[in-house]
Amino acid sequence: MSIVVTYLAYLLVSIGLTLLVGRVLWRSGRLFLLDAFDGSDNAASGISRLHVVTFYLISLGFVALTMRTSGGSISARQAIELLATKIGEVLLVLAVLYVVSIVVLTRLRRRLSVQAQASTDAPAAGPQATPPQKPASSARASASPALWRPAPRRTAQ
């Protein structure tokens, strides 16, 4: 059996699995982020797309890097063993990437809920808790969402 046939089978199966897992990750990640963004579909879809593109790049990069093997002509048994080993490696990498993705989304969701809680608590604290006004030059920066800014540190009083 030709090594080229084994390479093609490896590529087809690996790319198919990557696309399948990426699609599941996009769908479930988007729903997860919709909850975190209080139903904002644009924000949830945008971050989910960025997340899935990163997933695709890492997993397909792994597939490309692990495709090469030594030897030119192999038997059918060796081809099946090689294909099973390589697909097993891809499945393990996809599983690790999926778990890492879930952890990242969970942390993002937790951070957003903490920020939302802090923003709802701030007006109730009274007028002395209002932040100082920013100069007009930073109006563009204040228009961006507080998603990527670190939450303020609370100190013991």
Secondary structure by P-SEA (a helix, b strand, c coil): ccaaaaaaaaaaaaaaaaaaaaaaaaaaaaaaaaaaaccaaaaaaaaaaaaaaaaaaaaaaaaaaacccccccccaaaaaaaaaaaaaaaaaaaaaaaaaaaaaaaaaaaaaaaaaaaaaaaaaccccccccccccccccccccccccccccccccc
